[in-house]
Amino acid sequence: MQFWDVFKSPVAVTGMVALFLAQLFKVPFGYWRTKQVDWSLLLDSGGMPSSHSALISSITTAIGFYVGWGSPLFALAFALAIIVVYDATGVRRQAGLQAARINLIVHEIIETGKVPEQEWEKLRESIGHSPAEAFAGVLFGIAIAVVIRLLMPPA
């Protein structure tokens, strides 16, 4: 078995396509929100849609299609999907909100001259997802799995 054999697996193809397209769609959604093209969104971990949610939901759905909805592998994938989406909307989102508050506090301190600006590195604020971004990612991932299932029917 060679590395390239992974592209013969509809489950792997589904995950790769969902992840790539979700990241790609962040650019037009970002433009719609800010009216500026931001190519850095291609590598960003936050934003609309959630690529983490799209990846895990597409793989979970594909496992259901190709391995079976009652299989232990589907049950495992489903459990992991719940954890990933919860983490994206919970822990990672809260970390991003905390980073925004810390950045605001430090900005105020810098303006008063108590901390030199060159000593501060701004924290990343966009690391989590709103529930809507995660839900959009889940729906997107399921849709990609359905399309791949139609394009790559089981043998």
N, CA, C and O atoms as a GROMACS GRO file, in nm:
protein
  620
    1MET      N    1   0.084  -0.119   0.000
    1MET     CA    2   0.000   0.000   0.000
    1MET      C    3   0.088   0.125   0.000
    1MET      O    4   0.183   0.134   0.078
    2GLN      N    5   0.056   0.218  -0.086
    2GLN     CA    6   0.131   0.342  -0.096
    2GLN      C    7   0.047   0.457  -0.041
    2GLN      O    8  -0.075   0.447  -0.025
    3PHE      N    9   0.116   0.567  -0.014
    3PHE     CA   10   0.047   0.685   0.040
    3PHE      C   11  -0.067   0.730  -0.050
    3PHE      O   12  -0.173   0.767  -0.002
    4TRP      N   13  -0.046   0.727  -0.181
    4TRP     CA   14  -0.145   0.780  -0.274
    4TRP      C   15  -0.273   0.697  -0.277
    4TRP      O   16  -0.375   0.741  -0.330
    5ASP      N   17  -0.267   0.574  -0.220
    5ASP     CA   18  -0.387   0.492  -0.214
    5ASP      C   19  -0.497   0.556  -0.131
    5ASP      O   20  -0.614   0.519  -0.143
    6VAL      N   21  -0.461   0.651  -0.045
    6VAL     CA   22  -0.562   0.719   0.037
    6VAL      C   23  -0.664   0.791  -0.052
    6VAL      O   24  -0.779   0.809  -0.011
    7PHE      N   25  -0.623   0.831  -0.172
    7PHE     CA   26  -0.714   0.902  -0.262
    7PHE      C   27  -0.817   0.807  -0.326
    7PHE      O   28  -0.909   0.852  -0.394
    8LYS      N   29  -0.800   0.676  -0.303
    8LYS     CA   30  -0.899   0.580  -0.350
    8LYS      C   31  -1.009   0.559  -0.246
    8LYS      O   32  -1.113   0.500  -0.277
    9SER      N   33  -0.987   0.606  -0.125
    9SER     CA   34  -1.084   0.591  -0.018
    9SER      C   35  -1.186   0.704  -0.023
    9SER      O   36  -1.149   0.820  -0.006
   10PRO      N   37  -1.313   0.672  -0.045
   10PRO     CA   38  -1.413   0.780  -0.049
   10PRO      C   39  -1.425   0.855   0.083
   10PRO      O   40  -1.458   0.974   0.084
   11VAL      N   41  -1.398   0.787   0.194
   11VAL     CA   42  -1.404   0.854   0.324
   11VAL      C   43  -1.294   0.959   0.333
   11VAL      O   44  -1.319   1.072   0.376
   12ALA      N   45  -1.172   0.923   0.292
   12ALA     CA   46  -1.061   1.018   0.295
   12ALA      C   47  -1.082   1.132   0.197
   12ALA      O   48  -1.055   1.248   0.229
   13VAL      N   49  -1.131   1.100   0.079
   13VAL     CA   50  -1.158   1.205  -0.022
   13VAL      C   51  -1.262   1.302   0.030
   13VAL      O   52  -1.249   1.423   0.014
   14THR      N   53  -1.367   1.248   0.094
   14THR     CA   54  -1.472   1.333   0.150
   14THR      C   55  -1.415   1.431   0.251
   14THR      O   56  -1.445   1.550   0.246
   15GLY      N   57  -1.333   1.381   0.342
   15GLY     CA   58  -1.272   1.468   0.443
   15GLY      C   59  -1.184   1.574   0.382
   15GLY      O   60  -1.191   1.691   0.421
   16MET      N   61  -1.099   1.535   0.287
   16MET     CA   62  -1.007   1.632   0.225
   16MET      C   63  -1.083   1.740   0.148
   16MET      O   64  -1.050   1.858   0.157
   17VAL      N   65  -1.186   1.699   0.073
   17VAL     CA   66  -1.265   1.795  -0.004
   17VAL      C   67  -1.338   1.891   0.089
   17VAL      O   68  -1.339   2.012   0.066
   18ALA      N   69  -1.399   1.838   0.193
   18ALA     CA   70  -1.474   1.922   0.288
   18ALA      C   71  -1.381   2.023   0.355
   18ALA      O   72  -1.415   2.141   0.366
   19LEU      N   73  -1.266   1.977   0.400
   19LEU     CA   74  -1.170   2.067   0.466
   19LEU      C   75  -1.122   2.175   0.371
   19LEU      O   76  -1.121   2.293   0.406
   20PHE      N   77  -1.083   2.137   0.250
   20PHE     CA   78  -1.031   2.233   0.153
   20PHE      C   79  -1.137   2.336   0.115
   20PHE      O   80  -1.110   2.456   0.114
   21LEU      N   81  -1.257   2.288   0.084
   21LEU     CA   82  -1.362   2.382   0.041
   21LEU      C   83  -1.410   2.472   0.155
   21LEU      O   84  -1.439   2.590   0.133
   22ALA      N   85  -1.417   2.418   0.275
   22ALA     CA   86  -1.459   2.502   0.389
   22ALA      C   87  -1.357   2.614   0.410
   22ALA      O   88  -1.396   2.729   0.433
   23GLN      N   89  -1.228   2.583   0.404
   23GLN     CA   90  -1.126   2.686   0.418
   23GLN      C   91  -1.136   2.787   0.304
   23GLN      O   92  -1.123   2.907   0.326
   24LEU      N   93  -1.158   2.738   0.182
   24LEU     CA   94  -1.168   2.826   0.066
   24LEU      C   95  -1.288   2.921   0.077
   24LEU      O   96  -1.278   3.038   0.041
   25PHE      N   97  -1.402   2.870   0.128
   25PHE     CA   98  -1.522   2.952   0.140
   25PHE      C   99  -1.511   3.060   0.247
   25PHE      O  100  -1.592   3.152   0.251
   26LYS      N  101  -1.412   3.050   0.333
   26LYS     CA  102  -1.394   3.153   0.436
   26LYS      C  103  -1.358   3.289   0.373
   26LYS      O  104  -1.391   3.393   0.428
   27VAL      N  105  -1.293   3.287   0.258
   27VAL     CA  106  -1.254   3.413   0.193
   27VAL      C  107  -1.377   3.491   0.146
   27VAL      O  108  -1.390   3.608   0.181
   28PRO      N  109  -1.470   3.432   0.068
   28PRO     CA  110  -1.588   3.510   0.030
   28PRO      C  111  -1.677   3.547   0.147
   28PRO      O  112  -1.736   3.656   0.148
   29PHE      N  113  -1.690   3.459   0.247
   29PHE     CA  114  -1.768   3.495   0.365
   29PHE      C  115  -1.704   3.611   0.439
   29PHE      O  116  -1.773   3.700   0.488
   30GLY      N  117  -1.570   3.611   0.448
   30GLY     CA  118  -1.499   3.722   0.512
   30GLY      C  119  -1.518   3.851   0.435
   30GLY      O  120  -1.534   3.958   0.494
   31TYR      N  121  -1.516   3.842   0.301
   31TYR     CA  122  -1.540   3.961   0.218
   31TYR      C  123  -1.681   4.014   0.240
   31TYR      O  124  -1.702   4.135   0.249
   32TRP      N  125  -1.778   3.924   0.246
   32TRP     CA  126  -1.917   3.964   0.267
   32TRP      C  127  -1.932   4.038   0.400
   32TRP      O  128  -2.010   4.133   0.410
   33ARG      N  129  -1.856   3.993   0.502
   33ARG     CA  130  -1.865   4.053   0.635
   33ARG      C  131  -1.791   4.187   0.642
   33ARG      O  132  -1.841   4.281   0.703
   34THR      N  133  -1.671   4.195   0.582
   34THR     CA  134  -1.586   4.314   0.600
   34THR      C  135  -1.570   4.400   0.475
   34THR      O  136  -1.519   4.512   0.483
   35LYS      N  137  -1.613   4.349   0.361
   35LYS     CA  138  -1.596   4.417   0.231
   35LYS      C  139  -1.447   4.432   0.194
   35LYS      O  140  -1.411   4.522   0.118
   36GLN      N  141  -1.363   4.344   0.247
   36GLN     CA  142  -1.221   4.338   0.212
   36GLN      C  143  -1.181   4.194   0.190
   36GLN      O  144  -1.223   4.105   0.264
   37VAL      N  145  -1.100   4.169   0.086
   37VAL     CA  146  -1.050   4.035   0.060
   37VAL      C  147  -0.934   4.008   0.155
   37VAL      O  148  -0.836   4.084   0.159
   38ASP      N  149  -0.945   3.900   0.230
   38ASP     CA  150  -0.841   3.863   0.327
   38ASP      C  151  -0.800   3.719   0.300
   38ASP      O  152  -0.863   3.624   0.346
   39TRP      N  153  -0.690   3.703   0.223
   39TRP     CA  154  -0.643   3.570   0.186
   39TRP      C  155  -0.589   3.492   0.306
   39TRP      O  156  -0.575   3.370   0.298
   40SER      N  157  -0.558   3.559   0.415
   40SER     CA  158  -0.508   3.488   0.533
   40SER      C  159  -0.615   3.397   0.592
   40SER      O  160  -0.584   3.306   0.669
   41LEU      N  161  -0.741   3.421   0.557
   41LEU     CA  162  -0.850   3.335   0.605
   41LEU      C  163  -0.837   3.192   0.554
   41LEU      O  164  -0.894   3.100   0.612
   42LEU      N  165  -0.762   3.173   0.444
   42LEU     CA  166  -0.740   3.038   0.392
   42LEU      C  167  -0.671   2.948   0.495
   42LEU      O  168  -0.687   2.826   0.492
   43LEU      N  169  -0.595   3.008   0.586
   43LEU     CA  170  -0.522   2.931   0.686
   43LEU      C  171  -0.572   2.959   0.828
   43LEU      O  172  -0.512   2.913   0.924
   44ASP      N  173  -0.680   3.034   0.840
   44ASP     CA  174  -0.731   3.071   0.971
   44ASP      C  175  -0.813   2.958   1.032
   44ASP      O  176  -0.879   2.882   0.961
   45SER      N  177  -0.809   2.948   1.164
   45SER     CA  178  -0.883   2.841   1.230
   45SER      C  179  -1.023   2.884   1.273
   45SER      O  180  -1.100   2.799   1.317
   46GLY      N  181  -1.057   3.010   1.262
   46GLY     CA  182  -1.191   3.057   1.296
   46GLY      C  183  -1.265   3.095   1.170
   46GLY      O  184  -1.215   3.075   1.059
   47GLY      N  185  -1.384   3.147   1.185
   47GLY     CA  186  -1.459   3.198   1.071
   47GLY      C  187  -1.566   3.104   1.021
   47GLY      O  188  -1.587   2.994   1.073
   48MET      N  189  -1.634   3.152   0.917
   48MET     CA  190  -1.749   3.082   0.858
   48MET      C  191  -1.709   3.020   0.727
   48MET      O  192  -1.650   3.089   0.644
   49PRO      N  193  -1.738   2.893   0.703
   49PRO     CA  194  -1.789   2.793   0.795
   49PRO      C  195  -1.675   2.729   0.874
   49PRO      O  196  -1.558   2.744   0.839
   50SER      N  197  -1.708   2.660   0.979
   50SER     CA  198  -1.608   2.590   1.059
   50SER      C  199  -1.553   2.473   0.979
   50SER      O  200  -1.626   2.378   0.949
   51SER      N  201  -1.424   2.479   0.944
   51SER     CA  202  -1.365   2.369   0.868
   51SER      C  203  -1.345   2.246   0.956
   51SER      O  204  -1.348   2.134   0.906
   52HIS      N  205  -1.327   2.267   1.086
   52HIS     CA  206  -1.316   2.153   1.177
   52HIS      C  207  -1.449   2.076   1.177
   52HIS      O  208  -1.450   1.953   1.167
   53SER      N  209  -1.558   2.147   1.188
   53SER     CA  210  -1.690   2.084   1.190
   53SER      C  211  -1.721   2.020   1.055
   53SER      O  212  -1.780   1.912   1.049
   54ALA      N  213  -1.682   2.087   0.947
   54ALA     CA  214  -1.704   2.031   0.813
   54ALA      C  215  -1.626   1.902   0.794
   54ALA      O  216  -1.678   1.804   0.742
   55LEU      N  217  -1.500   1.903   0.837
   55LEU     CA  218  -1.416   1.784   0.823
   55LEU      C  219  -1.473   1.666   0.899
   55LEU      O  220  -1.491   1.558   0.842
   56ILE      N  221  -1.502   1.685   1.027
   56ILE     CA  222  -1.545   1.572   1.109
   56ILE      C  223  -1.686   1.525   1.071
   56ILE      O  224  -1.713   1.405   1.075
   57SER      N  225  -1.774   1.617   1.035
   57SER     CA  226  -1.909   1.573   0.998
   57SER      C  227  -1.910   1.504   0.862
   57SER      O  228  -1.988   1.412   0.840
   58SER      N  229  -1.824   1.548   0.771
   58SER     CA  230  -1.817   1.481   0.640
   58SER      C  231  -1.762   1.340   0.655
   58SER      O  232  -1.813   1.247   0.593
   59ILE      N  233  -1.658   1.324   0.734
   59ILE     CA  234  -1.600   1.191   0.755
   59ILE      C  235  -1.699   1.101   0.828
   59ILE      O  236  -1.714   0.984   0.793
   60THR      N  237  -1.765   1.154   0.928
   60THR     CA  238  -1.864   1.074   1.003
   60THR      C  239  -1.976   1.028   0.911
   60THR      O  240  -2.016   0.912   0.915
   61THR      N  241  -2.026   1.119   0.828
   61THR     CA  242  -2.133   1.084   0.735
   61THR      C  243  -2.084   0.982   0.633
   61THR      O  244  -2.155   0.887   0.601
   62ALA      N  245  -1.962   1.002   0.580
   62ALA     CA  246  -1.907   0.908   0.483
   62ALA      C  247  -1.888   0.769   0.545
   62ALA      O  248  -1.913   0.668   0.479
   63ILE      N  249  -1.845   0.763   0.669
   63ILE     CA  250  -1.832   0.633   0.737
   63ILE      C  251  -1.970   0.567   0.746
   63ILE      O  252  -1.983   0.446   0.726
   64GLY      N  253  -2.072   0.646   0.776
   64GLY     CA  254  -2.207   0.591   0.779
   64GLY      C  255  -2.246   0.534   0.643
   64GLY      O  256  -2.303   0.425   0.636
   65PHE      N  257  -2.217   0.608   0.536
   65PHE     CA  258  -2.251   0.561   0.401
   65PHE      C  259  -2.174   0.435   0.362
   65PHE      O  260  -2.233   0.340   0.311
   66TYR      N  261  -2.044   0.434   0.384
   66TYR     CA  262  -1.957   0.330   0.329
   66TYR      C  263  -1.931   0.213   0.423
   66TYR      O  264  -1.907   0.101   0.377
   67VAL      N  265  -1.936   0.236   0.554
   67VAL     CA  266  -1.907   0.129   0.649
   67VAL      C  267  -2.036   0.079   0.713
   67VAL      O  268  -2.051  -0.040   0.740
   68GLY      N  269  -2.128   0.169   0.736
   68GLY     CA  270  -2.257   0.130   0.794
   68GLY      C  271  -2.292   0.219   0.912
   68GLY      O  272  -2.207   0.254   0.994
   69TRP      N  273  -2.420   0.256   0.918
   69TRP     CA  274  -2.468   0.345   1.022
   69TRP      C  275  -2.467   0.278   1.159
   69TRP      O  276  -2.464   0.347   1.261
   70GLY      N  277  -2.470   0.147   1.162
   70GLY     CA  278  -2.470   0.076   1.289
   70GLY      C  279  -2.333   0.021   1.329
   70GLY      O  280  -2.322  -0.054   1.426
   71SER      N  281  -2.231   0.058   1.255
   71SER     CA  282  -2.097   0.005   1.282
   71SER      C  283  -2.032   0.074   1.402
   71SER      O  284  -2.062   0.190   1.432
   72PRO      N  285  -1.943   0.002   1.471
   72PRO     CA  286  -1.869   0.065   1.580
   72PRO      C  287  -1.784   0.183   1.532
   72PRO      O  288  -1.764   0.280   1.606
   73LEU      N  289  -1.736   0.176   1.409
   73LEU     CA  290  -1.655   0.286   1.354
   73LEU      C  291  -1.740   0.413   1.340
   73LEU      O  292  -1.692   0.522   1.368
   74PHE      N  293  -1.866   0.398   1.296
   74PHE     CA  294  -1.953   0.515   1.288
   74PHE      C  295  -1.980   0.571   1.427
   74PHE      O  296  -1.980   0.693   1.446
   75ALA      N  297  -2.002   0.483   1.525
   75ALA     CA  298  -2.027   0.529   1.662
   75ALA      C  299  -1.908   0.608   1.714
   75ALA      O  300  -1.925   0.712   1.778
   76LEU      N  301  -1.787   0.560   1.687
   76LEU     CA  302  -1.666   0.631   1.729
   76LEU      C  303  -1.656   0.767   1.659
   76LEU      O  304  -1.629   0.869   1.722
   77ALA      N  305  -1.678   0.767   1.528
   77ALA     CA  306  -1.671   0.893   1.452
   77ALA      C  307  -1.775   0.992   1.502
   77ALA      O  308  -1.747   1.111   1.511
   78PHE      N  309  -1.895   0.944   1.533
   78PHE     CA  310  -2.001   1.031   1.582
   78PHE      C  311  -1.963   1.093   1.717
   78PHE      O  312  -1.985   1.212   1.740
   79ALA      N  313  -1.907   1.010   1.805
   79ALA     CA  314  -1.862   1.062   1.935
   79ALA      C  315  -1.753   1.167   1.917
   79ALA      O  316  -1.756   1.271   1.984
   80LEU      N  317  -1.659   1.142   1.829
   80LEU     CA  318  -1.552   1.240   1.803
   80LEU      C  319  -1.609   1.367   1.741
   80LEU      O  320  -1.561   1.477   1.770
   81ALA      N  321  -1.710   1.353   1.656
   81ALA     CA  322  -1.772   1.471   1.595
   81ALA      C  323  -1.834   1.560   1.702
   81ALA      O  324  -1.821   1.682   1.697
   82ILE      N  325  -1.900   1.500   1.798
   82ILE     CA  326  -1.960   1.578   1.907
   82ILE      C  327  -1.851   1.653   1.984
   82ILE      O  328  -1.868   1.770   2.017
   83ILE      N  329  -1.741   1.586   2.012
   83ILE     CA  330  -1.631   1.649   2.086
   83ILE      C  331  -1.571   1.764   2.007
   83ILE      O  332  -1.547   1.871   2.062
   84VAL      N  333  -1.547   1.743   1.878
   84VAL     CA  334  -1.484   1.846   1.795
   84VAL      C  335  -1.574   1.970   1.785
   84VAL      O  336  -1.526   2.082   1.801
   85VAL      N  337  -1.702   1.950   1.760
   85VAL     CA  338  -1.794   2.065   1.747
   85VAL      C  339  -1.809   2.135   1.881
   85VAL      O  340  -1.812   2.258   1.887
   86TYR      N  341  -1.819   2.059   1.989
   86TYR     CA  342  -1.828   2.119   2.122
   86TYR      C  343  -1.702   2.201   2.152
   86TYR      O  344  -1.712   2.313   2.203
   87ASP      N  345  -1.586   2.146   2.120
   87ASP     CA  346  -1.461   2.217   2.143
   87ASP      C  347  -1.454   2.345   2.061
   87ASP      O  348  -1.410   2.449   2.111
   88ALA      N  349  -1.496   2.338   1.935
   88ALA     CA  350  -1.490   2.456   1.847
   88ALA      C  351  -1.580   2.569   1.897
   88ALA      O  352  -1.543   2.686   1.888
   89THR      N  353  -1.697   2.534   1.950
   89THR     CA  354  -1.791   2.637   1.995
   89THR      C  355  -1.776   2.670   2.142
   89THR      O  356  -1.826   2.772   2.188
   90GLY      N  357  -1.708   2.586   2.216
   90GLY     CA  358  -1.695   2.606   2.359
   90GLY      C  359  -1.557   2.656   2.399
   90GLY      O  360  -1.535   2.777   2.411
   91VAL      N  361  -1.466   2.564   2.418
   91VAL     CA  362  -1.334   2.596   2.470
   91VAL      C  363  -1.258   2.693   2.379
   91VAL      O  364  -1.208   2.796   2.425
   92ARG      N  365  -1.250   2.660   2.250
   92ARG     CA  366  -1.174   2.747   2.159
   92ARG      C  367  -1.240   2.883   2.143
   92ARG      O  368  -1.171   2.984   2.132
   93ARG      N  369  -1.372   2.888   2.141
   93ARG     CA  370  -1.443   3.017   2.129
   93ARG      C  371  -1.416   3.103   2.252
   93ARG      O  372  -1.390   3.223   2.240
   94GLN      N  373  -1.424   3.044   2.370
   94GLN     CA  374  -1.398   3.118   2.493
   94GLN      C  375  -1.254   3.170   2.497
   94GLN      O  376  -1.229   3.282   2.541
   95ALA      N  377  -1.160   3.088   2.451
   95ALA     CA  378  -1.020   3.133   2.446
   95ALA      C  379  -1.006   3.254   2.355
   95ALA      O  380  -0.931   3.347   2.385
   96GLY      N  381  -1.078   3.254   2.243
   96GLY     CA  382  -1.074   3.369   2.152
   96GLY      C  383  -1.135   3.493   2.213
   96GLY      O  384  -1.083   3.603   2.196
   97LEU      N  385  -1.247   3.476   2.284
   97LEU     CA  386  -1.311   3.590   2.350
   97LEU      C  387  -1.221   3.647   2.461
   97LEU      O  388  -1.212   3.768   2.478
   98GLN      N  389  -1.155   3.559   2.534
   98GLN     CA  390  -1.061   3.604   2.636
   98GLN      C  391  -0.944   3.678   2.573
   98GLN      O  392  -0.898   3.779   2.627
   99ALA      N  393  -0.894   3.628   2.460
   99ALA     CA  394  -0.784   3.696   2.392
   99ALA      C  395  -0.826   3.836   2.349
   99ALA      O  396  -0.746   3.930   2.358
  100ALA      N  397  -0.948   3.852   2.303
  100ALA     CA  398  -0.997   3.984   2.262
  100ALA      C  399  -1.000   4.080   2.381
  100ALA      O  400  -0.959   4.196   2.368
  101ARG      N  401  -1.046   4.033   2.495
  101ARG     CA  402  -1.050   4.118   2.615
  101ARG      C  403  -0.908   4.154   2.661
  101ARG      O  404  -0.882   4.269   2.695
  102ILE      N  405  -0.819   4.056   2.662
  102ILE     CA  406  -0.680   4.082   2.703
  102ILE      C  407  -0.616   4.182   2.609
  102ILE      O  408  -0.546   4.273   2.653
  103ASN      N  409  -0.638   4.166   2.479
  103ASN     CA  410  -0.583   4.261   2.381
  103ASN      C  411  -0.635   4.403   2.406
  103ASN      O  412  -0.559   4.499   2.395
  104LEU      N  413  -0.762   4.415   2.440
  104LEU     CA  414  -0.821   4.546   2.469
  104LEU      C  415  -0.756   4.608   2.594
  104LEU      O  416  -0.723   4.726   2.594
  105ILE      N  417  -0.739   4.528   2.697
  105ILE     CA  418  -0.677   4.578   2.821
  105ILE      C  419  -0.534   4.623   2.794
  105ILE      O  420  -0.494   4.731   2.838
  106VAL      N  421  -0.458   4.541   2.724
  106VAL     CA  422  -0.318   4.576   2.695
  106VAL      C  423  -0.311   4.700   2.606
  106VAL      O  424  -0.224   4.785   2.625
  107HIS      N  425  -0.403   4.711   2.509
  107HIS     CA  426  -0.406   4.830   2.424
  107HIS      C  427  -0.426   4.956   2.509
  107HIS      O  428  -0.360   5.058   2.488
  108GLU      N  429  -0.518   4.949   2.604
  108GLU     CA  430  -0.543   5.062   2.693
  108GLU      C  431  -0.418   5.095   2.777
  108GLU      O  432  -0.385   5.211   2.797
  109ILE      N  433  -0.351   4.991   2.825
  109ILE     CA  434  -0.229   5.012   2.904
  109ILE      C  435  -0.120   5.076   2.818
  109ILE      O  436  -0.049   5.166   2.865
  110ILE      N  437  -0.105   5.031   2.695
  110ILE     CA  438  -0.004   5.087   2.605
  110ILE      C  439  -0.033   5.233   2.577
  110ILE      O  440   0.059   5.315   2.574
  111GLU      N  441  -0.162   5.268   2.556
  111GLU     CA  442  -0.199   5.407   2.530
  111GLU      C  443  -0.166   5.499   2.647
  111GLU      O  444  -0.136   5.616   2.628
  112THR      N  445  -0.172   5.446   2.767
  112THR     CA  446  -0.139   5.528   2.883
  112THR      C  447   0.013   5.537   2.904
  112THR      O  448   0.060   5.613   2.988
  113GLY      N  449   0.089   5.458   2.827
  113GLY     CA  450   0.235   5.464   2.833
  113GLY      C  451   0.297   5.376   2.940
  113GLY      O  452   0.418   5.386   2.964
  114LYS      N  453   0.220   5.292   3.005
  114LYS     CA  454   0.275   5.210   3.113
  114LYS      C  455   0.347   5.086   3.061
  114LYS      O  456   0.430   5.030   3.133
  115VAL      N  457   0.317   5.043   2.938
  115VAL     CA  458   0.387   4.929   2.877
  115VAL      C  459   0.428   4.970   2.735
  115VAL      O  460   0.343   5.011   2.656
  116PRO      N  461   0.557   4.960   2.702
  116PRO     CA  462   0.599   4.993   2.565
  116PRO      C  463   0.535   4.897   2.464
  116PRO      O  464   0.526   4.777   2.489
  117GLU      N  465   0.491   4.952   2.351
  117GLU     CA  466   0.419   4.873   2.251
  117GLU      C  467   0.504   4.759   2.195
  117GLU      O  468   0.451   4.652   2.168
  118GLN      N  469   0.634   4.780   2.178
  118GLN     CA  470   0.718   4.676   2.118
  118GLN      C  471   0.732   4.553   2.207
  118GLN      O  472   0.779   4.449   2.160
  119GLU      N  473   0.694   4.560   2.332
  119GLU     CA  474   0.702   4.445   2.422
  119GLU      C  475   0.577   4.359   2.418
  119GLU      O  476   0.572   4.256   2.485
  120TRP      N  477   0.476   4.398   2.343
  120TRP     CA  478   0.350   4.326   2.343
  120TRP      C  479   0.324   4.262   2.208
  120TRP      O  480   0.331   4.328   2.104
  121GLU      N  481   0.293   4.134   2.209
  121GLU     CA  482   0.251   4.064   2.089
  121GLU      C  483   0.103   4.033   2.104
  121GLU      O  484   0.062   3.963   2.198
  122LYS      N  485   0.022   4.085   2.012
  122LYS     CA  486  -0.122   4.068   2.020
  122LYS      C  487  -0.160   3.920   2.013
  122LYS      O  488  -0.104   3.845   1.932
  123LEU      N  489  -0.255   3.879   2.097
  123LEU     CA  490  -0.303   3.742   2.098
  123LEU      C  491  -0.401   3.719   1.983
  123LEU      O  492  -0.474   3.810   1.944
  124ARG      N  493  -0.401   3.597   1.929
  124ARG     CA  494  -0.497   3.561   1.823
  124ARG      C  495  -0.636   3.552   1.883
  124ARG      O  496  -0.658   3.482   1.982
  125GLU      N  497  -0.730   3.622   1.821
  125GLU     CA  498  -0.866   3.625   1.872
  125GLU      C  499  -0.959   3.530   1.797
  125GLU      O  500  -1.063   3.491   1.850
  126SER      N  501  -0.924   3.494   1.676
  126SER     CA  502  -1.012   3.412   1.593
  126SER      C  503  -0.965   3.268   1.596
  126SER      O  504  -0.903   3.220   1.501
  127ILE      N  505  -0.996   3.198   1.705
  127ILE     CA  506  -0.956   3.058   1.713
  127ILE      C  507  -1.073   2.964   1.734
  127ILE      O  508  -1.057   2.843   1.723
  128GLY      N  509  -1.189   3.017   1.763
  128GLY     CA  510  -1.307   2.935   1.785
  128GLY      C  511  -1.417   2.973   1.689
  128GLY      O  512  -1.397   3.052   1.596
  129HIS      N  513  -1.534   2.916   1.711
  129HIS     CA  514  -1.647   2.939   1.621
  129HIS      C  515  -1.774   2.970   1.700
  129HIS      O  516  -1.794   2.920   1.810
  130SER      N  517  -1.856   3.052   1.640
  130SER     CA  518  -1.990   3.073   1.695
  130SER      C  519  -2.070   2.946   1.666
  130SER      O  520  -2.033   2.868   1.578
  131PRO      N  521  -2.179   2.925   1.738
  131PRO     CA  522  -2.262   2.809   1.707
  131PRO      C  523  -2.309   2.808   1.560
  131PRO      O  524  -2.319   2.701   1.500
  132ALA      N  525  -2.338   2.924   1.504
  132ALA     CA  526  -2.382   2.930   1.363
  132ALA      C  527  -2.271   2.885   1.269
  132ALA      O  528  -2.297   2.815   1.172
  133GLU      N  529  -2.147   2.926   1.296
  133GLU     CA  530  -2.034   2.884   1.212
  133GLU      C  531  -2.013   2.734   1.220
  133GLU      O  532  -1.987   2.669   1.119
  134ALA      N  533  -2.023   2.678   1.341
  134ALA     CA  534  -2.007   2.534   1.359
  134ALA      C  535  -2.121   2.458   1.291
  134ALA      O  536  -2.098   2.357   1.225
  135PHE      N  537  -2.245   2.507   1.307
  135PHE     CA  538  -2.360   2.442   1.245
  135PHE      C  539  -2.348   2.446   1.094
  135PHE      O  540  -2.379   2.348   1.026
  136ALA      N  541  -2.304   2.560   1.040
  136ALA     CA  542  -2.284   2.570   0.895
  136ALA      C  543  -2.177   2.470   0.849
  136ALA      O  544  -2.190   2.409   0.744
  137GLY      N  545  -2.072   2.455   0.929
  137GLY     CA  546  -1.968   2.357   0.896
  137GLY      C  547  -2.022   2.216   0.896
  137GLY      O  548  -1.988   2.136   0.808
  138VAL      N  549  -2.106   2.183   0.994
  138VAL     CA  550  -2.166   2.048   1.000
  138VAL      C  551  -2.252   2.024   0.876
  138VAL      O  552  -2.239   1.920   0.811
  139LEU      N  553  -2.339   2.118   0.842
  139LEU     CA  554  -2.425   2.103   0.724
  139LEU      C  555  -2.341   2.093   0.597
  139LEU      O  556  -2.371   2.013   0.508
  140PHE      N  557  -2.238   2.175   0.588
  140PHE     CA  558  -2.150   2.174   0.472
  140PHE      C  559  -2.082   2.037   0.460
  140PHE      O  560  -2.076   1.981   0.351
  141GLY      N  561  -2.031   1.985   0.571
  141GLY     CA  562  -1.964   1.855   0.569
  141GLY      C  563  -2.057   1.743   0.527
  141GLY      O  564  -2.018   1.657   0.449
  142ILE      N  565  -2.179   1.744   0.578
  142ILE     CA  566  -2.276   1.642   0.540
  142ILE      C  567  -2.308   1.652   0.390
  142ILE      O  568  -2.317   1.550   0.322
  143ALA      N  569  -2.323   1.774   0.340
  143ALA     CA  570  -2.352   1.794   0.197
  143ALA      C  571  -2.236   1.741   0.111
  143ALA      O  572  -2.260   1.677   0.009
  144ILE      N  573  -2.113   1.768   0.152
  144ILE     CA  574  -1.998   1.718   0.077
  144ILE      C  575  -1.998   1.566   0.076
  144ILE      O  576  -1.970   1.504  -0.027
  145ALA      N  577  -2.029   1.504   0.191
  145ALA     CA  578  -2.033   1.357   0.198
  145ALA      C  579  -2.139   1.301   0.104
  145ALA      O  580  -2.117   1.198   0.040
  146VAL      N  581  -2.254   1.367   0.096
  146VAL     CA  582  -2.359   1.321   0.005
  146VAL      C  583  -2.313   1.331  -0.140
  146VAL      O  584  -2.335   1.239  -0.219
  147VAL      N  585  -2.248   1.440  -0.176
  147VAL     CA  586  -2.199   1.459  -0.313
  147VAL      C  587  -2.092   1.354  -0.348
  147VAL      O  588  -2.097   1.294  -0.455
  148ILE      N  589  -1.998   1.332  -0.258
  148ILE     CA  590  -1.894   1.231  -0.283
  148ILE      C  591  -1.956   1.092  -0.293
  148ILE      O  592  -1.912   1.011  -0.374
  149ARG      N  593  -2.059   1.064  -0.212
  149ARG     CA  594  -2.127   0.935  -0.217
  149ARG      C  595  -2.190   0.914  -0.354
  149ARG      O  596  -2.189   0.803  -0.408
  150LEU      N  597  -2.245   1.021  -0.410
  150LEU     CA  598  -2.304   1.011  -0.544
  150LEU      C  599  -2.198   0.992  -0.651
  150LEU      O  600  -2.219   0.922  -0.750
  151LEU      N  601  -2.081   1.056  -0.631
  151LEU     CA  602  -1.973   1.046  -0.729
  151LEU      C  603  -1.890   0.919  -0.716
  151LEU      O  604  -1.832   0.872  -0.814
  152MET      N  605  -1.885   0.864  -0.596
  152MET     CA  606  -1.806   0.743  -0.570
  152MET      C  607  -1.892   0.639  -0.500
  152MET      O  608  -1.874   0.613  -0.381
  153PRO      N  609  -1.986   0.578  -0.573
  153PRO     CA  610  -2.073   0.479  -0.507
  153PRO      C  611  -1.994   0.358  -0.459
  153PRO      O  612  -1.888   0.328  -0.514
  154PRO      N  613  -2.046   0.290  -0.357
  154PRO     CA  614  -1.975   0.171  -0.307
  154PRO      C  615  -1.960   0.064  -0.415
  154PRO      O  616  -2.046   0.049  -0.502
  155ALA      N  617  -1.851  -0.008  -0.408
  155ALA     CA  618  -1.824  -0.110  -0.511
  155ALA      C  619  -1.912  -0.232  -0.492
  155ALA      O  620  -1.903  -0.327  -0.570
   0.00000   0.00000   0.00000
